[in-house]
Amino acid sequence: MNTILALLVAISLQESGGGVNRWNPKERAVGEYQIRQLAVDDLNRHYGKDYKLEDFENRALARWAVLHYGKMYGAETPEEISRIWNGGPRGMKKRSTIKYWNEVQEKMETVLKQ
């Protein structure tokens, strides 16, 4: 398994326990990556798309969203992708995303060993 796929699996495990059809009504987040409307709006604006929140129940599209959301904000490494996914555009500057990254990194290491 390559590093990017391991990262995506680890973020899925962190966000939803790997559950594809998850819905979090409190945060209005959908799917295994717990995508919220703010991220959808950013992706649509940046990439000229017209996605709806429920479109991201699709695993392939959700994975595209995680990776491209990070790229929109300059992410190049798994840590940057992870922390921006968790903390938004300024995720790399937020101390609160360090713990999230550490947990994702542990899951990544486990996934890569399998």
MMTF fields as JSON, N, C-alpha, C and O atoms, coordinates in Angstrom:
{
  "mmtfVersion": "1.0.0",
  "mmtfProducer": "UNKNOWN",
  "numBonds": 455,
  "numAtoms": 456,
  "numGroups": 114,
  "numChains": 1,
  "numModels": 1,
  "chainsPerModel": [1],
  "groupsPerChain": [114],
  "chainIdList": ["A"],
  "bondAtomList": [4, 2, 8, 6, 12, 10, 16, 14, 20, 18, 24, 22, 28, 26, 32, 30, 36, 34, 40, 38, 44, 42, 48, 46, 52, 50, 56, 54, 60, 58, 64, 62, 68, 66, 72, 70, 76, 74, 80, 78, 84, 82, 88, 86, 92, 90, 96, 94, 100, 98, 104, 102, 108, 106, 112, 110, 116, 114, 120, 118, 124, 122, 128, 126, 132, 130, 136, 134, 140, 138, 144, 142, 148, 146, 152, 150, 156, 154, 160, 158, 164, 162, 168, 166, 172, 170, 176, 174, 180, 178, 184, 182, 188, 186, 192, 190, 196, 194, 200, 198, 204, 202, 208, 206, 212, 210, 216, 214, 220, 218, 224, 222, 228, 226, 232, 230, 236, 234, 240, 238, 244, 242, 248, 246, 252, 250, 256, 254, 260, 258, 264, 262, 268, 266, 272, 270, 276, 274, 280, 278, 284, 282, 288, 286, 292, 290, 296, 294, 300, 298, 304, 302, 308, 306, 312, 310, 316, 314, 320, 318, 324, 322, 328, 326, 332, 330, 336, 334, 340, 338, 344, 342, 348, 346, 352, 350, 356, 354, 360, 358, 364, 362, 368, 366, 372, 370, 376, 374, 380, 378, 384, 382, 388, 386, 392, 390, 396, 394, 400, 398, 404, 402, 408, 406, 412, 410, 416, 414, 420, 418, 424, 422, 428, 426, 432, 430, 436, 434, 440, 438, 444, 442, 448, 446, 452, 450],
  "bondOrderList": [1, 1, 1, 1, 1, 1, 1, 1, 1, 1, 1, 1, 1, 1, 1, 1, 1, 1, 1, 1, 1, 1, 1, 1, 1, 1, 1, 1, 1, 1, 1, 1, 1, 1, 1, 1, 1, 1, 1, 1, 1, 1, 1, 1, 1, 1, 1, 1, 1, 1, 1, 1, 1, 1, 1, 1, 1, 1, 1, 1, 1, 1, 1, 1, 1, 1, 1, 1, 1, 1, 1, 1, 1, 1, 1, 1, 1, 1, 1, 1, 1, 1, 1, 1, 1, 1, 1, 1, 1, 1, 1, 1, 1, 1, 1, 1, 1, 1, 1, 1, 1, 1, 1, 1, 1, 1, 1, 1, 1, 1, 1, 1, 1],
  "groupList": [{"groupName": "MET", "atomNameList": ["N", "CA", "C", "O"], "elementList": ["N", "C", "C", "O"], "formalChargeList": [0, 0, 0, 0], "bondAtomList": [1, 0, 2, 1, 3, 2], "bondOrderList": [1, 1, 2], "singleLetterCode": "M", "chemCompType": "L-PEPTIDE LINKING"}, {"groupName": "ASN", "atomNameList": ["N", "CA", "C", "O"], "elementList": ["N", "C", "C", "O"], "formalChargeList": [0, 0, 0, 0], "bondAtomList": [1, 0, 2, 1, 3, 2], "bondOrderList": [1, 1, 2], "singleLetterCode": "N", "chemCompType": "L-PEPTIDE LINKING"}, {"groupName": "THR", "atomNameList": ["N", "CA", "C", "O"], "elementList": ["N", "C", "C", "O"], "formalChargeList": [0, 0, 0, 0], "bondAtomList": [1, 0, 2, 1, 3, 2], "bondOrderList": [1, 1, 2], "singleLetterCode": "T", "chemCompType": "L-PEPTIDE LINKING"}, {"groupName": "ILE", "atomNameList": ["N", "CA", "C", "O"], "elementList": ["N", "C", "C", "O"], "formalChargeList": [0, 0, 0, 0], "bondAtomList": [1, 0, 2, 1, 3, 2], "bondOrderList": [1, 1, 2], "singleLetterCode": "I", "chemCompType": "L-PEPTIDE LINKING"}, {"groupName": "LEU", "atomNameList": ["N", "CA", "C", "O"], "elementList": ["N", "C", "C", "O"], "formalChargeList": [0, 0, 0, 0], "bondAtomList": [1, 0, 2, 1, 3, 2], "bondOrderList": [1, 1, 2], "singleLetterCode": "L", "chemCompType": "L-PEPTIDE LINKING"}, {"groupName": "ALA", "atomNameList": ["N", "CA", "C", "O"], "elementList": ["N", "C", "C", "O"], "formalChargeList": [0, 0, 0, 0], "bondAtomList": [1, 0, 2, 1, 3, 2], "bondOrderList": [1, 1, 2], "singleLetterCode": "A", "chemCompType": "L-PEPTIDE LINKING"}, {"groupName": "VAL", "atomNameList": ["N", "CA", "C", "O"], "elementList": ["N", "C", "C", "O"], "formalChargeList": [0, 0, 0, 0], "bondAtomList": [1, 0, 2, 1, 3, 2], "bondOrderList": [1, 1, 2], "singleLetterCode": "V", "chemCompType": "L-PEPTIDE LINKING"}, {"groupName": "SER", "atomNameList": ["N", "CA", "C", "O"], "elementList": ["N", "C", "C", "O"], "formalChargeList": [0, 0, 0, 0], "bondAtomList": [1, 0, 2, 1, 3, 2], "bondOrderList": [1, 1, 2], "singleLetterCode": "S", "chemCompType": "L-PEPTIDE LINKING"}, {"groupName": "GLN", "atomNameList": ["N", "CA", "C", "O"], "elementList": ["N", "C", "C", "O"], "formalChargeList": [0, 0, 0, 0], "bondAtomList": [1, 0, 2, 1, 3, 2], "bondOrderList": [1, 1, 2], "singleLetterCode": "Q", "chemCompType": "L-PEPTIDE LINKING"}, {"groupName": "GLU", "atomNameList": ["N", "CA", "C", "O"], "elementList": ["N", "C", "C", "O"], "formalChargeList": [0, 0, 0, 0], "bondAtomList": [1, 0, 2, 1, 3, 2], "bondOrderList": [1, 1, 2], "singleLetterCode": "E", "chemCompType": "L-PEPTIDE LINKING"}, {"groupName": "GLY", "atomNameList": ["N", "CA", "C", "O"], "elementList": ["N", "C", "C", "O"], "formalChargeList": [0, 0, 0, 0], "bondAtomList": [1, 0, 2, 1, 3, 2], "bondOrderList": [1, 1, 2], "singleLetterCode": "G", "chemCompType": "PEPTIDE LINKING"}, {"groupName": "ARG", "atomNameList": ["N", "CA", "C", "O"], "elementList": ["N", "C", "C", "O"], "formalChargeList": [0, 0, 0, 0], "bondAtomList": [1, 0, 2, 1, 3, 2], "bondOrderList": [1, 1, 2], "singleLetterCode": "R", "chemCompType": "L-PEPTIDE LINKING"}, {"groupName": "TRP", "atomNameList": ["N", "CA", "C", "O"], "elementList": ["N", "C", "C", "O"], "formalChargeList": [0, 0, 0, 0], "bondAtomList": [1, 0, 2, 1, 3, 2], "bondOrderList": [1, 1, 2], "singleLetterCode": "W", "chemCompType": "L-PEPTIDE LINKING"}, {"groupName": "PRO", "atomNameList": ["N", "CA", "C", "O"], "elementList": ["N", "C", "C", "O"], "formalChargeList": [0, 0, 0, 0], "bondAtomList": [1, 0, 2, 1, 3, 2], "bondOrderList": [1, 1, 2], "singleLetterCode": "P", "chemCompType": "L-PEPTIDE LINKING"}, {"groupName": "LYS", "atomNameList": ["N", "CA", "C", "O"], "elementList": ["N", "C", "C", "O"], "formalChargeList": [0, 0, 0, 0], "bondAtomList": [1, 0, 2, 1, 3, 2], "bondOrderList": [1, 1, 2], "singleLetterCode": "K", "chemCompType": "L-PEPTIDE LINKING"}, {"groupName": "TYR", "atomNameList": ["N", "CA", "C", "O"], "elementList": ["N", "C", "C", "O"], "formalChargeList": [0, 0, 0, 0], "bondAtomList": [1, 0, 2, 1, 3, 2], "bondOrderList": [1, 1, 2], "singleLetterCode": "Y", "chemCompType": "L-PEPTIDE LINKING"}, {"groupName": "ASP", "atomNameList": ["N", "CA", "C", "O"], "elementList": ["N", "C", "C", "O"], "formalChargeList": [0, 0, 0, 0], "bondAtomList": [1, 0, 2, 1, 3, 2], "bondOrderList": [1, 1, 2], "singleLetterCode": "D", "chemCompType": "L-PEPTIDE LINKING"}, {"groupName": "HIS", "atomNameList": ["N", "CA", "C", "O"], "elementList": ["N", "C", "C", "O"], "formalChargeList": [0, 0, 0, 0], "bondAtomList": [1, 0, 2, 1, 3, 2], "bondOrderList": [1, 1, 2], "singleLetterCode": "H", "chemCompType": "L-PEPTIDE LINKING"}, {"groupName": "PHE", "atomNameList": ["N", "CA", "C", "O"], "elementList": ["N", "C", "C", "O"], "formalChargeList": [0, 0, 0, 0], "bondAtomList": [1, 0, 2, 1, 3, 2], "bondOrderList": [1, 1, 2], "singleLetterCode": "F", "chemCompType": "L-PEPTIDE LINKING"}],
  "groupTypeList": [0, 1, 2, 3, 4, 5, 4, 4, 6, 5, 3, 7, 4, 8, 9, 7, 10, 10, 10, 6, 1, 11, 12, 1, 13, 14, 9, 11, 5, 6, 10, 9, 15, 8, 3, 11, 8, 4, 5, 6, 16, 16, 4, 1, 11, 17, 15, 10, 14, 16, 15, 14, 4, 9, 16, 18, 9, 1, 11, 5, 4, 5, 11, 12, 5, 6, 4, 17, 15, 10, 14, 0, 15, 10, 5, 9, 2, 13, 9, 9, 3, 7, 11, 3, 12, 1, 10, 10, 13, 11, 10, 0, 14, 14, 11, 7, 2, 3, 14, 15, 12, 1, 9, 6, 8, 9, 14, 0, 9, 2, 6, 4, 14, 8],
  "groupIdList": [1, 2, 3, 4, 5, 6, 7, 8, 9, 10, 11, 12, 13, 14, 15, 16, 17, 18, 19, 20, 21, 22, 23, 24, 25, 26, 27, 28, 29, 30, 31, 32, 33, 34, 35, 36, 37, 38, 39, 40, 41, 42, 43, 44, 45, 46, 47, 48, 49, 50, 51, 52, 53, 54, 55, 56, 57, 58, 59, 60, 61, 62, 63, 64, 65, 66, 67, 68, 69, 70, 71, 72, 73, 74, 75, 76, 77, 78, 79, 80, 81, 82, 83, 84, 85, 86, 87, 88, 89, 90, 91, 92, 93, 94, 95, 96, 97, 98, 99, 100, 101, 102, 103, 104, 105, 106, 107, 108, 109, 110, 111, 112, 113, 114],
  "secStructList": [7, 7, 2, 2, 2, 2, 2, 2, 2, 2, 2, 2, 2, 2, 2, 2, 6, 6, 7, 6, 6, 7, 3, 3, 6, 6, 6, 6, 3, 3, 6, 6, 6, 6, 3, 3, 2, 2, 2, 2, 2, 2, 2, 2, 2, 2, 2, 6, 7, 7, 7, 7, 4, 4, 4, 4, 4, 1, 2, 2, 2, 2, 2, 2, 2, 2, 2, 2, 2, 2, 2, 2, 6, 6, 7, 7, 1, 2, 2, 2, 2, 2, 2, 2, 2, 2, 2, 4, 4, 4, 4, 4, 4, 7, 6, 2, 2, 2, 2, 2, 2, 2, 2, 2, 2, 2, 2, 2, 2, 2, 2, 2, 2, 7],
  "xCoordList": [0.857, 0.0, 0.894, 1.886, 0.536, 1.354, 0.97, -0.054, 1.785, 1.617, 0.323, -0.34, -0.056, -1.269, -2.51, -3.43, -2.537, -3.673, -3.731, -4.812, -2.581, -2.535, -3.037, -3.74, -2.678, -3.16, -4.679, -5.343, -5.229, -6.682, -7.399, -8.428, -6.868, -7.457, -7.377, -8.338, -6.24, -6.052, -6.996, -7.565, -7.166, -8.091, -9.518, -10.286, -9.874, -11.2, -11.417, -12.47, -10.423, -10.522, -10.65, -11.426, -9.895, -9.925, -11.283, -11.835, -11.807, -13.031, -14.298, -15.21, -14.347, -15.615, -15.461, -16.423, -14.264, -14.031, -14.057, -14.205, -13.909, -13.918, -15.312, -15.473, -16.308, -17.689, -18.064, -18.087, -18.356, -18.635, -19.92, -19.957, -20.957, -22.265, -22.555, -23.672, -21.587, -21.761, -22.37, -22.082, -23.215, -23.799, -23.744, -24.223, -23.168, -23.073, -23.993, -23.606, -25.21, -26.152, -25.694, -26.018, -24.95, -24.48, -23.577, -23.713, -22.661, -21.742, -22.174, -21.531, -23.273, -23.741, -22.603, -22.276, -22.014, -20.886, -21.285, -22.025, -20.786, -21.228, -20.052, -18.946, -20.318, -19.374, -18.222, -18.107, -17.378, -16.271, -15.247, -14.504, -15.193, -14.236, -14.903, -14.268, -16.184, -16.947, -16.806, -16.381, -17.175, -17.082, -18.229, -19.382, -17.88, -18.877, -19.107, -18.308, -20.195, -20.594, -19.53, -19.334, -18.843, -17.799, -16.716, -16.246, -16.323, -15.311, -15.866, -15.17, -17.117, -17.747, -17.784, -17.474, -18.16, -18.215, -16.84, -16.712, -15.812, -14.439, -14.014, -13.47, -14.265, -13.898, -14.633, -14.028, -15.92, -16.695, -16.155, -15.996, -15.882, -15.361, -14.006, -13.776, -13.134, -11.763, -11.685, -10.94, -12.444, -12.343, -13.472, -13.555, -14.337, -15.412, -16.424, -16.939, -16.708, -17.638, -18.959, -19.095, -19.918, -21.226, -21.672, -22.815, -20.757, -21.066, -22.021, -22.06, -22.774, -23.643, -23.046, -22.302, -23.362, -22.796, -23.001, -22.075, -24.199, -24.488, -23.697, -23.58, -23.155, -22.316, -21.098, -20.548, -20.677, -19.446, -19.642, -18.749, -20.805, -20.984, -20.262, -19.989, -19.958, -19.201, -17.736, -17.112, -17.188, -15.827, -14.784, -13.911, -14.851, -13.842, -13.888, -12.844, -15.072, -15.196, -14.752, -14.131, -15.071, -14.655, -13.137, -12.562, -12.488, -11.014, -10.431, -9.451, -11.035, -10.61, -10.701, -9.792, -11.797, -12.016, -10.924, -10.394, -10.589, -9.561, -8.236, -7.612, -7.819, -6.519, -6.518, -5.551, -7.583, -7.613, -7.891, -7.483, -8.571, -8.76, -7.398, -7.101, -6.587, -5.237, -4.417, -3.746, -4.462, -3.686, -4.097, -3.258, -5.385, -5.871, -5.116, -4.9, -4.724, -4.073, -2.589, -1.983, -2.01, -0.563, -0.021, 1.194, -0.875, -0.406, 0.367, -0.064, 1.513, 2.336, 2.659, 2.948, 2.616, 2.982, 1.742, 0.735, 1.809, 0.684, 0.311, -0.87, 1.3, 0.992, 0.215, -0.776, 0.646, -0.045, -1.463, -2.397, -1.626, -2.966, -3.864, -4.999, -3.354, -4.124, -4.514, -5.675, -3.563, -3.837, -4.738, -5.543, -4.621, -5.526, -6.923, -7.916, -7.004, -8.322, -9.002, -10.203, -8.264, -8.824, -9.084, -10.09, -8.184, -8.259, -8.582, -8.563, -8.882, -9.211, -7.979, -6.859, -8.183, -7.095, -5.86, -4.737, -6.063, -4.932, -4.569, -3.975, -4.93, -4.716, -3.275, -3.015, -2.328, -0.913, -0.459, 0.568, -1.196, -0.823, -1.526, -1.224, -2.462, -3.249, -2.612, -2.375, -2.347, -1.786, -2.748, -2.328, -4.037, -5.048, -4.972, -5.466, -4.371, -4.303, -3.108, -3.006, -2.22, -1.051, -1.494, -1.022, -2.389, -2.884, -3.588, -3.393, -4.393, -5.086, -4.065, -4.205, -3.04, -2.007, -1.313, -1.076, -0.989, -0.325, -1.188, -0.676, -2.487, -3.4, -3.522, -3.552, -3.592, -3.65, -2.35, -2.369, -1.225, 0.069, 0.189, 0.709, -0.283, -0.278, -1.115, -0.708, -2.273, -3.141, -2.469, -2.552, -1.819, -1.094, -0.024, 0.095, 0.74, 1.8, 1.23, 1.808, 0.102, -0.55, -1.006, -0.796, -1.625, -2.124, -0.964, -1.077, 0.135, 1.284, 1.953, 2.576, 1.827, 2.406, 1.589, 2.103, 0.357, -0.537, -0.24, -0.893],
  "yCoordList": [-1.183, 0.0, 1.235, 1.293, 2.218, 3.422, 4.385, 4.206, 5.384, 6.31, 7.106, 7.31, 7.561, 8.368, 7.525, 7.99, 6.301, 5.433, 5.135, 5.115, 4.904, 4.673, 5.902, 5.771, 7.088, 8.33, 8.408, 8.717, 8.131, 8.192, 7.186, 7.506, 5.986, 4.98, 5.452, 5.308, 6.011, 6.475, 7.63, 7.663, 8.569, 9.682, 9.152, 9.607, 8.201, 7.587, 6.934, 7.102, 6.198, 5.567, 6.609, 6.432, 7.687, 8.751, 9.46, 9.741, 9.744, 10.53, 9.735, 10.236, 8.49, 7.761, 6.299, 5.533, 5.913, 4.503, 3.663, 2.442, 4.349, 3.655, 3.402, 2.683, 3.981, 3.776, 4.677, 5.9, 4.079, 4.837, 5.65, 6.798, 5.084, 5.746, 6.484, 6.428, 7.148, 7.881, 9.261, 9.916, 9.671, 11.011, 11.566, 10.931, 12.741, 13.385, 14.6, 15.656, 14.465, 15.578, 16.809, 17.936, 16.602, 17.728, 18.659, 19.881, 18.072, 18.875, 18.962, 19.627, 18.282, 18.201, 17.741, 18.383, 16.621, 16.043, 14.692, 13.939, 14.392, 13.194, 12.292, 12.763, 10.982, 10.006, 9.669, 10.155, 8.813, 8.309, 9.376, 9.216, 10.461, 11.536, 12.715, 13.739, 12.562, 13.573, 14.958, 15.931, 15.0, 16.218, 17.144, 16.727, 18.416, 19.432, 20.391, 20.461, 21.117, 22.012, 23.067, 23.425, 23.57, 24.578, 24.051, 24.777, 22.803, 22.206, 22.041, 22.306, 21.605, 21.451, 22.8, 22.882, 23.844, 25.182, 25.627, 26.177, 25.39, 25.733, 24.969, 25.553, 23.665, 22.833, 23.286, 23.396, 23.547, 24.006, 25.327, 25.488, 26.244, 27.558, 27.417, 27.99, 26.658, 26.547, 25.754, 26.123, 24.677, 23.784, 23.962, 23.209, 24.952, 25.209, 24.079, 23.788, 23.45, 22.318, 22.767, 23.906, 21.862, 22.134, 20.945, 20.496, 20.441, 19.287, 19.674, 20.819, 18.697, 18.827, 17.97, 17.027, 18.287, 17.567, 16.06, 15.285, 15.647, 14.214, 13.496, 12.271, 14.235, 13.61, 12.934, 12.001, 13.391, 12.896, 11.63, 11.22, 11.021, 9.669, 8.682, 7.549, 9.106, 8.314, 8.299, 9.355, 7.12, 6.995, 7.642, 8.36, 7.407, 7.967, 9.487, 10.138, 10.052, 11.508, 12.067, 13.128, 11.357, 11.807, 11.813, 12.734, 10.788, 10.753, 11.895, 12.524, 12.154, 13.287, 14.567, 15.397, 14.726, 15.928, 16.12, 17.22, 15.06, 15.159, 15.631, 16.563, 14.984, 15.323, 16.701, 17.45, 17.041, 18.319, 19.501, 20.625, 19.259, 20.319, 20.73, 21.917, 19.735, 20.045, 20.772, 21.756, 20.299, 20.932, 22.382, 23.228, 22.672, 24.054, 24.998, 26.165, 24.482, 25.31, 24.995, 25.294, 24.389, 24.214, 22.955, 22.824, 22.03, 20.799, 19.939, 19.724, 19.456, 18.575, 17.261, 16.268, 17.238, 16.044, 15.452, 16.142, 14.187, 13.608, 14.432, 14.603, 14.93, 15.744, 16.994, 17.33, 17.678, 18.899, 18.604, 19.333, 17.541, 17.157, 16.868, 17.339, 16.097, 15.701, 16.903, 17.048, 17.74, 18.867, 19.91, 20.535, 20.111, 21.031, 20.426, 21.136, 19.11, 18.465, 18.656, 18.92, 18.528, 18.653, 20.094, 20.385, 20.997, 22.365, 23.442, 24.627, 23.051, 24.044, 24.691, 24.221, 25.763, 26.404, 26.745, 26.714, 27.064, 27.41, 26.261, 26.478, 25.051, 23.883, 23.672, 23.193, 24.024, 23.845, 24.813, 24.584, 25.875, 26.859, 26.609, 27.253, 25.667, 25.405, 24.29, 23.186, 24.598, 23.588, 22.414, 21.277, 22.708, 21.656, 20.541, 19.441, 20.799, 19.765, 18.83, 17.818, 19.162, 18.304, 16.951, 15.907, 16.97, 15.718, 14.887, 13.673, 15.527, 14.821, 14.148, 12.971, 14.893, 14.326, 13.142, 12.121, 13.263, 12.154, 10.894, 9.789, 11.058, 9.913, 9.325, 8.106, 10.195, 9.717, 9.0, 7.952, 9.567, 8.969, 7.563, 6.657, 7.379, 6.046, 5.064, 3.923, 5.512, 4.649, 4.338, 3.215, 5.323, 5.107, 4.031, 3.139, 4.119, 3.145, 1.739, 0.777, 1.621, 0.319, -0.206, -1.375, 0.656, 0.273, -0.147, -1.128, 0.577, 0.267, -1.062, -1.701, -1.474, -2.748, -3.95, -5.068, -3.732, -4.843, -5.328, -6.252],
  "zCoordList": [0.0, 0.0, 0.0, 0.727, -0.82, -0.851, 0.275, 0.934, 0.484, 1.603, 1.509, 2.526, 0.316, 0.176, 0.47, 1.143, -0.025, 0.281, 1.776, 2.364, 2.386, 3.836, 4.592, 5.594, 4.116, 4.735, 4.647, 5.636, 3.478, 3.303, 4.197, 4.792, 4.294, 5.181, 6.633, 7.389, 7.018, 8.397, 8.734, 9.825, 7.816, 8.068, 8.175, 9.023, 7.327, 7.407, 8.773, 9.389, 9.233, 10.549, 11.652, 12.591, 11.541, 12.545, 12.556, 13.62, 11.379, 11.277, 11.584, 12.241, 11.101, 11.198, 11.593, 11.536, 11.99, 12.258, 10.995, 11.044, 9.846, 8.558, 8.009, 7.023, 8.633, 8.193, 7.038, 7.175, 5.909, 4.687, 4.789, 4.344, 5.359, 5.368, 6.672, 7.186, 7.184, 8.443, 8.183, 7.182, 9.116, 9.059, 10.463, 11.403, 10.616, 11.92, 11.895, 11.395, 12.43, 12.369, 13.152, 12.777, 14.226, 15.04, 14.225, 14.29, 13.462, 12.65, 11.19, 10.378, 10.87, 9.479, 8.579, 7.581, 8.954, 8.231, 7.678, 8.312, 6.484, 5.779, 5.415, 5.147, 5.413, 4.896, 5.812, 6.937, 5.276, 6.085, 6.439, 7.407, 5.675, 5.963, 6.666, 6.915, 6.983, 7.698, 7.04, 7.664, 5.778, 4.976, 5.35, 5.461, 5.54, 5.905, 4.743, 3.809, 4.818, 3.729, 3.437, 2.276, 4.45, 4.21, 3.273, 2.397, 3.454, 2.575, 1.163, 0.183, 1.06, -0.257, -0.973, -2.161, -0.259, -0.859, -1.343, -2.437, -0.53, -0.928, -2.18, -3.118, -2.189, -3.337, -4.596, -5.663, -4.477, -5.633, -6.179, -7.389, -5.299, -5.709, -6.407, -7.472, -5.796, -6.298, -7.602, -8.51, -7.695, -8.85, -9.869, -10.838, -9.654, -10.596, -10.686, -11.766, -9.574, -9.522, -8.901, -8.452, -8.885, -8.296, -7.442, -7.537, -6.609, -5.773, -4.649, -4.198, -4.223, -3.067, -1.951, -2.223, -0.724, 0.414, 0.284, 0.522, -0.089, -0.171, -1.266, -1.234, -2.229, -3.266, -2.659, -3.246, -1.501, -0.898, -0.069, 0.672, -0.197, 0.32, -0.592, -0.195, -1.797, -2.759, -2.336, -2.228, -2.097, -1.563, -2.471, -1.982, -3.766, -4.679, -4.657, -4.623, -4.675, -4.648, -3.297, -3.231, -2.238, -0.904, -0.782, -0.201, -1.327, -1.29, -2.116, -1.717, -3.26, -4.082, -3.253, -3.284, -2.512, -1.711, -0.663, -0.512, 0.055, 1.101, 0.504, 1.012, -0.569, -1.168, -1.808, -1.665, -2.508, -3.211, -2.286, -2.578, -1.192, -0.203, 0.359, 0.498, 0.675, 1.153, 0.111, 0.423, -1.131, -2.207, -2.419, -2.727, -2.254, -2.399, -1.476, -1.8, -0.336, 0.682, 0.831, 1.86, -0.204, -0.25, 0.397, 0.546, 0.784, 1.43, 0.44, -0.693, 0.891, 0.067, 0.76, 0.093, 2.067, 2.822, 3.498, 3.654, 3.896, 4.636, 5.882, 6.181, 6.59, 7.771, 7.384, 8.032, 6.352, 5.93, 5.451, 5.786, 4.672, 4.205, 5.402, 5.464, 6.344, 7.511, 8.371, 8.755, 8.662, 9.555, 8.911, 9.603, 7.605, 6.915, 6.848, 7.004, 6.616, 6.617, 7.966, 8.025, 9.019, 10.365, 10.776, 11.424, 10.403, 10.925, 9.923, 10.258, 8.687, 7.676, 7.069, 7.271, 6.332, 5.596, 6.437, 5.934, 7.69, 8.568, 9.514, 10.571, 9.124, 9.972, 10.388, 11.492, 9.52, 9.867, 10.949, 11.587, 11.165, 12.186, 13.525, 14.529, 13.517, 14.721, 15.549, 15.057, 16.797, 17.702, 17.88, 18.096, 17.787, 18.006, 16.964, 17.211, 15.819, 14.785, 14.955, 14.262, 15.861, 16.099, 16.657, 16.207, 17.625, 18.212, 17.145, 17.072, 16.328, 15.242, 14.329, 13.998, 13.922, 13.049, 13.719, 13.073, 14.994, 15.691, 15.673, 15.49, 15.862, 15.846, 14.441, 14.274, 13.433, 12.045, 11.689, 11.044, 12.11, 11.805, 12.406, 11.755, 13.626, 14.249, 13.432, 13.211, 12.99, 12.176, 10.831, 10.333, 10.265, 9.002, 9.159, 8.32, 10.221, 10.457, 10.594, 10.088, 11.277, 11.422, 10.066, 9.743, 9.284, 7.954, 7.055, 6.321, 7.104, 6.244, 6.62, 5.772, 7.874, 8.319, 7.854, 7.804, 7.524, 7.136, 5.741, 5.257]
}
